[in-house]
């Protein structure tokens, strides 16, 4: 085995990157802070329960409005695609 060849260097680089990826995957899976490219730690943002509840309520309201507008679009599509005789009746 030739240790001075480019394949050996590429293999070491690939193993290093693979180890770093596996390390970060395990850390992310278990909730530990991740390392950034400079060796510092990037912690998960702390979730505020009041802000989450407000966002969930707003999200439910927006979904309700979206369903309402989807129904209105269906009616408008039906009016546009129907013949004028059917619309008049």
C-alpha positions in Angstrom: 0.0 0.0 0.0 1.4 3.4 -1.1 0.8 5.9 1.7 2.0 8.8 -0.3 -0.5 8.5 -3.1 -3.6 10.7 -3.6 -6.0 7.8 -2.9 -4.7 7.5 0.7 -5.1 11.3 1.3 -8.6 11.3 -0.2 -9.5 8.3 2.0 -8.4 10.1 5.1 -10.4 13.2 4.1 -13.5 11.1 3.4 -13.3 9.3 6.7 -12.8 12.6 8.6 -15.9 14.2 6.9 -17.9 11.1 7.4 -17.0 11.0 11.1 -18.0 14.6 11.5 -21.3 14.0 9.8 -22.1 11.0 12.0 -21.1 13.0 15.1 -23.4 15.9 14.2 -26.3 13.5 13.3 -26.0 11.8 16.7 -25.9 15.1 18.5 -28.9 16.5 16.6 -30.9 13.3 17.2 -30.3 13.5 21.0 -30.7 17.2 21.4 -27.1 18.2 22.1 -25.8 21.5 20.7 -24.2 21.2 17.2 -20.7 22.3 16.3 -20.4 25.0 13.6 -17.6 25.3 11.1 -15.4 27.3 13.6 -15.7 24.7 16.4 -18.3 26.7 18.3 -21.5 25.3 19.6 -24.9 26.1 18.1 -27.6 25.4 20.7 -31.3 24.9 19.9 -33.5 27.9 20.4 -35.5 27.8 23.6 -39.2 27.6 22.8 -41.5 29.9 24.5 -44.8 28.2 25.3 -46.9 31.4 25.1 -45.4 32.2 21.7 -46.1 28.7 20.5 -49.7 28.8 21.7 -50.2 32.1 19.9 -48.7 30.7 16.7 -50.8 27.6 16.9 -54.0 29.6 17.3 -53.0 31.9 14.4 -52.2 28.9 12.3 -55.6 27.3 13.0 -57.4 30.5 12.1 -55.4 30.8 8.8 -56.2 27.2 7.9 -59.9 27.9 8.5 -59.7 31.0 6.2 -57.9 29.0 3.6 -60.6 26.4 3.6 -63.2 29.1 3.2 -61.5 30.7 0.3 -60.9 27.3 -1.3 -64.7 26.8 -1.3 -65.3 30.2 -2.8 -62.8 29.5 -5.6 -64.6 26.2 -6.4 -67.9 28.1 -6.7 -66.2 30.7 -9.0 -64.7 28.0 -11.1 -68.1 26.4 -11.5 -69.6 29.7 -12.5 -66.9 30.3 -15.1 -67.0 26.9 -16.6 -70.8 26.4 -16.7 -72.7 27.5 -19.8 -74.7 30.6 -19.5 -78.0 28.7 -19.7 -77.1 26.8 -16.5 -75.9 29.9 -14.7 -79.2 31.7 -15.4 -81.2 28.8 -14.1 
